Amino acid sequence: MMSPSSPVPADPTVLHPMPGQPRVVQLKPLVTSELVEVGDYSYYDDPEHATEFETRNVLYHYGPERLVIGKFCALGTGVRFIMNGANHRMDGPSTFPFPTLGGSWADHFDLLTGLPNRGDTVIGNDVWIGYEAVIMPGVRIGHGAIISSRSVVVSDVPDYGIVGGNPARLLRTRYEEADIARLLTVAWWDWPTEHLTRHIRTVMSGTVAELEAAAPGAERPS
């Protein structure tokens, strides 16, 4: 006999939301860096290093650019965010960053300033990033997008786009353009938690029209 479901919504402050599954961590209560911002309920799944997300999955992050991850994002094992600190000079004979190794070479640290910087890396809401995908510096991924496993994302991804490959290319969009506009207007990820909880089934399996009808303040037919 199935137990009745809990009337209490999921808690976005719980590090391990799945009992007995330490491989799943919600990122908002995990991250400590001021350069990383994560929305409620976004999670990372890793059987060995889930709680090491900031050091193992966000690489070369020395600032000032930020990594911004929206709400309700699902990140598969081994997802990597390559940040701007990975850049090297390419305008001279050598790309090697001599000053970083110290000694008298550090006197030439000015040669490492002004490297190309594509700005913040921004992941929208409700984005699914597959196993071992790599997101390159300054990429912006739209709401509702899907990044296929082991993709290397070098350019922006549109809202509700599905991309795959190396370099990743747009395979298709999940909805027609008009419906994408409607979904962005509804923006279910911003609904109050209590309201969202009452409409989980619609959010997961409903039509665009049903989602619009479930939105807070939406008029109901008499």
C-alpha positions in Angstrom: 0.0 0.0 0.0 1.4 3.3 -1.0 1.9 5.9 1.7 0.1 9.3 1.2 2.2 12.0 -0.3 3.6 14.7 1.9 1.6 18.0 1.9 4.9 19.8 2.5 6.8 21.0 -0.6 10.4 19.9 -1.1 12.9 21.9 0.9 15.5 23.8 -1.2 17.9 24.2 1.8 18.5 20.4 2.2 21.9 19.4 0.9 20.9 15.7 0.2 17.2 15.7 -0.8 17.0 12.0 -1.5 17.3 9.8 1.6 20.0 7.2 1.1 21.3 8.8 -2.0 24.3 11.0 -1.1 25.2 11.2 -4.8 22.5 13.9 -5.3 23.1 17.4 -3.8 21.1 20.5 -4.1 23.6 23.2 -5.2 22.2 26.3 -3.5 23.0 25.1 0.0 26.4 23.6 -1.1 28.1 26.5 -2.9 30.1 29.0 -0.9 31.8 31.1 -3.6 30.5 34.7 -4.2 31.2 34.1 -7.8 28.7 31.3 -8.1 24.9 31.8 -7.9 22.4 29.0 -8.0 18.7 29.0 -7.8 16.4 26.9 -5.7 16.1 23.2 -6.3 18.9 22.9 -8.9 20.9 19.7 -8.3 24.0 17.8 -9.2 24.3 14.0 -9.4 27.6 12.3 -8.8 28.3 8.9 -7.2 31.7 9.9 -5.9 32.3 13.7 -5.7 28.9 15.3 -5.4 29.9 17.7 -2.6 33.1 18.8 -4.4 31.2 20.5 -7.2 32.8 23.9 -6.7 36.3 22.6 -7.1 35.9 19.7 -9.5 33.2 21.0 -11.8 33.8 24.7 -11.9 37.3 25.1 -13.3 39.7 28.0 -13.7 37.3 30.3 -11.8 39.4 33.2 -10.5 36.9 36.0 -11.3 35.5 38.5 -11.8 33.1 36.7 -14.1 30.3 34.7 -12.4 28.7 31.4 -13.0 24.9 31.8 -12.7 22.7 28.7 -12.6 18.9 29.1 -12.5 16.2 27.3 -10.6 15.2 23.6 -11.2 18.3 22.7 -13.2 19.4 19.1 -13.4 23.2 18.5 -13.8 24.5 15.1 -14.7 27.7 13.5 -13.4 30.9 15.1 -14.7 29.4 18.3 -16.0 32.2 20.9 -16.3 32.1 24.6 -16.5 35.3 26.1 -18.0 35.6 29.7 -16.8 37.6 32.6 -18.3 40.7 31.8 -16.1 41.5 29.0 -18.6 42.4 31.5 -21.3 46.0 32.0 -22.4 47.6 34.6 -24.6 47.6 33.7 -28.3 49.1 36.9 -29.8 52.8 35.9 -29.3 55.0 32.9 -30.2 54.1 31.0 -27.0 50.8 30.5 -25.2 52.6 29.3 -22.0 51.7 31.5 -18.9 55.3 31.8 -17.5 54.4 34.4 -14.7 52.0 32.1 -13.0 54.9 29.8 -11.9 56.5 32.5 -9.8 60.1 33.5 -9.2 61.4 36.3 -11.3 58.9 35.3 -14.0 56.2 36.9 -11.8 57.6 40.3 -12.7 55.9 39.8 -16.1 52.4 39.3 -14.6 51.2 42.2 -16.7 51.3 39.9 -19.7 48.5 37.9 -18.2 46.1 40.9 -17.7 43.6 41.8 -20.4 43.1 38.2 -21.5 39.9 37.6 -23.5 36.9 37.6 -21.2 33.5 36.6 -22.5 31.7 37.6 -19.3 29.4 35.6 -17.0 28.4 32.0 -17.8 24.6 32.0 -17.4 22.4 28.9 -17.2 18.6 29.6 -17.4 15.9 27.9 -15.4 14.7 24.3 -16.0 17.9 23.3 -17.9 19.0 19.7 -18.1 22.7 19.2 -18.7 23.7 15.7 -19.5 26.6 13.5 -18.4 30.1 15.0 -18.9 28.9 17.9 -20.9 31.4 20.8 -21.0 30.2 24.4 -21.0 32.8 26.9 -22.2 33.4 30.5 -20.9 30.7 33.1 -21.3 28.1 30.8 -22.8 24.4 31.5 -22.1 22.0 28.7 -22.0 18.3 29.5 -22.3 15.4 28.4 -20.2 14.1 24.9 -20.7 17.2 23.8 -22.8 18.6 20.3 -22.9 22.4 19.7 -23.3 23.2 16.2 -24.6 25.8 14.0 -22.8 29.4 14.9 -23.6 28.5 17.9 -25.6 31.0 20.8 -25.7 29.0 24.0 -25.7 30.9 26.8 -27.2 28.1 29.2 -28.1 24.7 30.3 -26.7 21.8 27.9 -26.6 18.3 29.3 -27.3 15.3 28.8 -24.9 14.0 25.2 -25.1 16.8 24.3 -27.5 18.3 20.8 -27.6 22.0 20.7 -28.5 24.6 18.0 -28.9 28.0 17.3 -30.3 31.5 18.7 -30.2 31.1 21.6 -30.9 27.5 21.4 -29.8 25.0 22.4 -32.5 21.2 23.0 -32.3 19.4 19.7 -33.0 15.9 21.0 -32.6 13.8 23.0 -30.3 11.3 21.4 -27.9 8.4 23.6 -28.9 7.4 25.9 -31.8 8.4 29.5 -31.5 5.0 30.7 -30.5 4.7 28.2 -27.7 8.2 29.0 -26.5 7.0 32.6 -26.1 4.0 31.4 -24.1 6.1 29.2 -21.9 8.5 32.1 -21.1 5.5 34.3 -20.2 4.1 31.6 -17.9 7.6 31.2 -16.3 6.4 28.4 -14.0 9.8 28.4 -12.2 8.8 31.7 -10.6 5.5 30.5 -9.2 5.1 30.5 -5.4 6.2 27.1 -4.1 2.7 26.3 -2.7 1.0 27.0 -6.0 3.7 25.1 -7.9 3.2 22.1 -5.6 -0.5 22.0 -6.5 0.3 21.8 -10.2 3.3 19.5 -10.4 1.6 17.1 -12.7 0.7 19.9 -15.1 4.2 21.3 -15.1 5.6 17.8 -15.8 3.2 16.4 -18.3 0.6 19.1 -19.3 0.1 21.0 -22.5 1.1 24.7 -22.9 -2.5 25.7 -22.6 -3.0 23.7 -19.4 0.1 25.3 -17.9 -1.3 28.7 -18.8 -4.6 27.8 -17.2 -2.8 26.7 -14.0 -0.7 29.9 -13.7 -1.4 32.1 -10.6 -4.2 34.5 -11.2 -5.2 32.8 -14.5 -8.9 33.2 -15.2 -10.9 30.0 -15.0 -13.8 29.3 -17.3 -17.1 29.5 -15.5 
